[in-house]
């Protein structure tokens, strides 16, 4: 599970892997945090994604980050399970909130933020 930044102007909010190629840099890595992944998958579907949510990126806007922060603070990340996922431990809040703050800074600097995963 990864979050990246890119300066590329994305043509759509999901499934843009071919547009970014290597023009991105990692800003966050999570391991075995399926509840966050479930939240991101829901966002992916809201934005029009309909494929298998594996190696299919989703852009995170400032509004998305506001919603994510609220859900993190209120315990609103959906319980998510799956074969490779493991379990969210419940101690990820500080790391998740630090990511939100960092992602907001990236957007303020003019870059785009997106989430991607490979399992």
C-alpha positions as CSV (number, residue, x, y, z in Angstrom):
1,X,0.0,0.0,0.0
2,X,1.5,3.3,-1.2
3,X,0.8,6.9,-1.6
4,X,2.7,8.9,-4.2
5,X,3.1,12.4,-5.5
6,X,3.3,13.4,-9.1
7,X,3.5,16.6,-11.1
8,X,1.7,15.0,-14.0
9,X,-1.7,16.5,-14.8
10,X,-4.0,13.5,-14.6
11,X,-6.7,13.0,-17.2
12,X,-9.0,11.1,-14.9
13,X,-9.2,10.3,-11.2
14,X,-8.7,6.6,-11.4
15,X,-6.8,4.0,-13.5
16,X,-4.1,6.3,-14.8
17,X,-1.0,4.1,-14.3
18,X,0.1,4.6,-17.9
19,X,0.1,8.4,-17.6
20,X,2.5,8.6,-14.7
21,X,5.1,5.9,-15.6
22,X,8.1,6.7,-13.4
23,X,7.1,10.4,-12.9
24,X,6.2,10.0,-9.2
25,X,7.7,9.6,-5.8
26,X,6.6,7.7,-2.8
27,X,5.3,9.7,0.2
28,X,3.9,6.9,2.4
29,X,4.0,3.2,2.7
30,X,1.7,1.0,4.8
31,X,1.9,-2.7,5.4
32,X,-1.2,-4.7,6.4
33,X,-3.6,-1.9,7.0
34,X,-6.7,-3.3,5.2
35,X,-9.2,-0.9,6.8
36,X,-7.4,2.0,5.0
37,X,-7.3,-0.1,1.8
38,X,-11.1,-0.6,2.1
39,X,-11.6,3.1,2.5
40,X,-9.5,3.7,-0.6
41,X,-11.3,1.1,-2.6
42,X,-14.7,2.7,-1.8
43,X,-13.2,6.1,-3.0
44,X,-12.0,4.3,-6.1
45,X,-15.5,3.0,-6.9
46,X,-17.0,6.5,-6.1
47,X,-14.7,8.0,-8.7
48,X,-15.7,5.5,-11.4
49,X,-13.3,2.7,-10.9
50,X,-14.8,-0.7,-11.7
51,X,-11.9,-3.0,-12.1
52,X,-10.1,-5.1,-9.5
53,X,-8.7,-2.7,-7.0
54,X,-5.1,-4.0,-7.4
55,X,-2.5,-1.9,-9.1
56,X,-5.2,0.6,-10.0
57,X,-4.4,4.1,-8.6
58,X,-6.9,6.6,-7.3
59,X,-6.2,10.3,-6.9
60,X,-6.7,11.9,-3.5
61,X,-8.0,15.5,-3.6
62,X,-8.1,18.0,-0.7
63,X,-11.8,17.1,-0.2
64,X,-10.9,13.4,-0.1
65,X,-8.3,14.1,2.5
66,X,-10.8,16.0,4.6
67,X,-13.1,13.0,4.5
68,X,-10.3,10.6,5.3
69,X,-9.1,12.6,8.2
70,X,-12.7,12.7,9.6
71,X,-13.1,8.9,9.2
72,X,-9.7,8.2,10.8
73,X,-10.5,10.4,13.8
74,X,-14.0,9.0,14.2
75,X,-13.1,5.3,13.7
76,X,-14.9,5.3,10.4
77,X,-12.4,3.3,8.3
78,X,-14.4,0.2,7.2
79,X,-13.5,-3.2,8.5
80,X,-11.8,-4.9,5.5
81,X,-10.5,-8.4,5.2
82,X,-8.9,-10.5,2.4
83,X,-6.4,-13.2,1.8
84,X,-3.3,-11.0,1.6
85,X,-4.5,-8.2,3.8
86,X,-3.8,-9.2,7.4
87,X,-5.6,-7.1,10.0
88,X,-5.4,-3.4,10.9
89,X,-3.9,-3.3,14.3
90,X,-5.7,-0.2,15.6
91,X,-2.5,1.8,16.3
92,X,-2.2,3.3,12.8
93,X,-4.1,6.6,13.6
94,X,-1.0,8.7,14.2
95,X,0.7,7.5,11.0
96,X,-2.5,7.9,9.0
97,X,-3.0,11.5,10.2
98,X,0.6,12.3,9.5
99,X,0.0,11.1,5.9
100,X,-3.0,13.3,5.6
101,X,-1.0,16.3,6.7
102,X,1.9,15.5,4.4
103,X,-0.5,14.9,1.4
104,X,-2.1,18.3,2.0
105,X,1.3,19.9,1.9
106,X,2.1,18.1,-1.4
107,X,-1.2,19.4,-2.9
108,X,-0.4,22.9,-1.6
109,X,2.9,22.7,-3.5
110,X,1.0,22.0,-6.7
111,X,1.5,18.3,-7.1
112,X,-1.1,15.5,-7.2
113,X,-1.4,12.7,-4.6
114,X,-2.6,9.2,-5.3
115,X,-3.0,5.9,-3.6
116,X,-2.0,2.6,-5.2
117,X,-1.5,-1.0,-3.9
118,X,-0.2,-4.3,-5.1
119,X,-1.2,-7.5,-3.4
